[in-house]
Amino acid sequence: MFMAIAVENKQHPKNQQDYRVWYLEIDQSGQVVGVGVKNKQEVIENLFENYRKTGQSNWRAFPKGAERSSSVELFDFVSMNMHENTHFGNLPTLSEFQSVLDALQSRVELRSIA
């Protein structure tokens, strides 16, 4: 399963639909086994692949201010950019999520390198 934790959008207005989603990869026992980044197209492809295999979503998102995560579904991608998406428009930005990590004194730093 993948848990979307932060979103990073392109600054140029023409590229607003090319956002990237930072996520935690979680195994079947609920342990975090990885951290990664996928662009919008890769998330959609991953969702389709999992729907073909299992018939359900393997993505969840934990939007700002929410007490529970919610499932990310294919219909969430009908919108053009992350601000219109029901999940990713409400995720913290990468810098906001890093502030949470800093407050937890986790000594983990997430930075975009490309």
C-alpha positions, 0 to 999 in steps of 0.5 A: 500500500502507498500512503500519500504524505506530501505534494510538490507542484510545478511553479509554472502555470502551464505545468500545474497538472504535473505535480509529484506525490511523495509517499510512504510504502507500507507493507502488509503488517503496517510497517513503513518499508520505503519513501518515494516520489511518483508523478501524477501519471505514475500514480494513475498507472500504479492504480490501474495496475493494482485495480487489474490485480486486486479490484481495489485501490492501493493508495491512501492519502492523509489530507491536512486537518483530517483525522483519518486517511481516505482511499485514492480512487481513479475518479480523483484524477478527472481534475486537471491539477492538484488543487482540483484533486480531492486528495492531493490538493489537500496534502501538505506541501513538501516543506510543510511536511518537512516542518512536521518531521522537524517538530518530531525531531525525526532527523529525517530530511525530504528534499526534491533533487530534480 
